[in-house]
Amino acid sequence: MRKVPWLLAGWMAFSGCKKGEDTGVQAPRAEAPAPAASPLPEEEAEPGAYVVTREKLEAYVTYQQRMLDVYGQQVKGLQGLGALVDAGTPEAMAAAREGLKVVEAKAKAEAEARAQAKLSVADVNGLAEVVTAVIGQRQLGRTLQYEEELAKLEALQAKLPEGQRAELATQVASMRQQVEAFQKLTDVRRQYGDANVDVVLTREDDLVKNYQEMLRVFTGTRR
């Protein structure tokens, strides 16, 4: 479970772009959809939050898939570079120059992938933020296995004598709230709004697959 923050950091590196990069093709920003009638305050997105549309999300999924190969090549090209540079030999410096070429090629490939997907840097970063929050929360919930722990706790409670069940009631209730928060993505919805979260969930399977492929790329176990 300690690996989760590092994995999510890798996901952000894979999903987003650095500010100030060449934007490639600047696609017009989609207009925000009309808000639902009488939304609850906690369901409203924070001011200035990026608006995720189905069209942009479709393009983003394709962008991620293209970038998987790019990052795979980058990771391969940079393997062992740190040790060589530390050596300080002419061979090491030559390897460092080759490493820079790999990084430059990656930046060019990112710009080309954005252009093909018709996404701007702002689009990619905005989508990455919301997608990472949603998919990261989903993956974290699976990693922590709260649902399984709740089931075990409830089964244990059911086996106890009536007088002892109350002793576990508070713990069961707390665990149930945690499970519900992960299932309903309560915190993510509060931050980014129901509309954004619901759109991302329409491509959850593909986004999770991309996430898992990204892990294989960065851990060197990609098929």
N, C-alpha and C positions, 0 to 999 in steps of 0.2 A: 504493500500500500504506500510505502514511502516513495515509490517511483512515480506516483501519479502526477505531482506538480511538474516534474521534469518532462514527463510525456506530454503534458498539456503545453508546456513551453515549446516543445518540439513541434507540436501541432500548430501553434501560432506562427512559428518560423516558417512552416510549410505553407500555411494558409494566407498569410498577409504579405504586404510589401512595405519597404521602408519609405517614409515620407521624403519627398523631394526627388524621387526617381522619375525618369521619363515616363509620362503617363501613357504613351502609346496612343491608341485611339480613344478620344474622350467621348464617351457615350452620354447623351442627355440624361439627366437624373429623372427617374420615374417619379410622377406625382404621388403623394401619399394618398392611400385610399380613404374614403370617408369613414370617420370613426363610428363605432357601433353605438347604438342608442343607449344613453345613460350608463356609461361604463363606470365600474367601481374605481375609486382613486388608485388602489394598488394595482389595477390592471392596465393603467395608462403608462405608456413608455415615457422615459425621462425626456425633458426638453432637448431637442437637437439630436435625438437618437436616429440612427440610420434606418430608413424604411426599406424592408426586404420585400421584393415582389417576386412572383413566381418566375417571371422572365429572367430577372437578374440571378435568381438562385439556380435556375437551369444552366445559365452560362457559367456560373461559379463552379458548379459540380464538374462541368467539362474542363474548366480551367485547372481545377485541382488534379484531375486525371492526367492532363498533359504535363503538369509540373512534377508528377511522381517520377517520370523518367528523367527529367532534368535534375532533380535532387539526387536521384540514384547515381547519376553520372558524376555529380559534384562530390558526393560522399566518397565514391570510388577514387576520384582524382585527387582527393585531399588526404587519403589514408597514409599515415606515416609521415606526413609533411612536418608536423611539429617536431618530431625527433630529429629529422634531417636538418631543420633550420637551427635547432639548438647545437648541432654539431659544429656549425660555423665553417664548413669546408666549401670549396668552390662547387662541389657537386650539390651541396645543400642549397647554396644560393641559386643554382640552376633549377633545382626542384621547387624553390620558392617562387621563381618566376613562372614556372609552369602552373603552380597553384593559383597565382594571380590570374592567369589566363582562364583557368577553370571558373573562378569567381566572376570574371568579366563575361564569360560565355553564359553563365547562369543568369546574370542581370539582363543580358540581351534576350535570352529565351523567355524570361518572365514578361518582358515588354511585348514580345511577339505573341505569347499566349494570351495576354490581356487584349491585344489588338484583335486576335482571332475570335475571342469571346465577346468583343465589344464592351469591355469593362475598363473603367478608369482605375487609377490607383485608389482614389477615394471609394470607389465601388468595392474593390477587392478588400481594402482594410475594413470598411463598414460591414461587409458580409462576413469577413473572417471573425470579427468581434462577436457578432450575434451567433454565428454557427459554432464557434468555439465554446461559447457559454452554454448553448443547448446540448451539443454533443458531449462536451466535457462533463456536464452534469449527469447525463445518461450513463457515460462510461464509469464515472465515479460511483454512481449508485450500484452498478453491477459489480464493481471491484469490492466495495464495502459489504456487499451481500446482505443489506439490511432486510430485504424481504425474507430471505432464508432464516436469518436470525430471529425475526419476528415470529415466523411460523414455529420455530423451535421453542421460543419463549411462551407462546400461546399454548402449545402442546403440553409444556411442562406445567403451566398454570392450571390447565384442565385436569391434570392428574392429581393435583394437590387437594387435600381436604378443604372443605368449604371455608373453614376458619383461617387457612393459610393463603388462600388465593388473593386476599386483599393485600397481602404483603408484596405481591408482584404487580399489583394493579398499576401503580405509578410508573414502574419501569416499562410495562407493556404499553401504556398510554403514550409514553415518551417515544418509544421505538416506533409506534404506529404513526405518530406525527412526522417522524423523520422519513419513514417510508412514503407517506403521502406527499411530503415536500419534494422528494425525488421523482415520484411518479407524475405529479402535476407541475413540476418545475416552477414552484411557487416564487422563489427568489428571482429566477431568470425572467419570469413573466412580469414581475414587479419592475425590474430594471429596463427590459426591452419592449414590454407590451405583448399582449396576447396575440395580436395580428402577426407580428414578426415571428414569434415562437411557433405559431401554428403553420406558417408558411415553411419554415425550416423543417418541421416534422413531416411535411409531405415528401421530403427526400431523405428521411432519416437513414434508411437502409443504405443508400448510396454514400451518404456522408460518413456513416460508420465504417463502411468498407474502405473508403479513402483513408480514414483515420488509421485503420488497422494496417493498410498497405504502407502508410507513412512510417508506422512503427517498425515494420520490417526493413524499410529503407535505412532508417537511422540506426538500427541495431545490427544491420548486415545480414539479416535472415530473410530478406525478400525472396520470394519464389521466382 
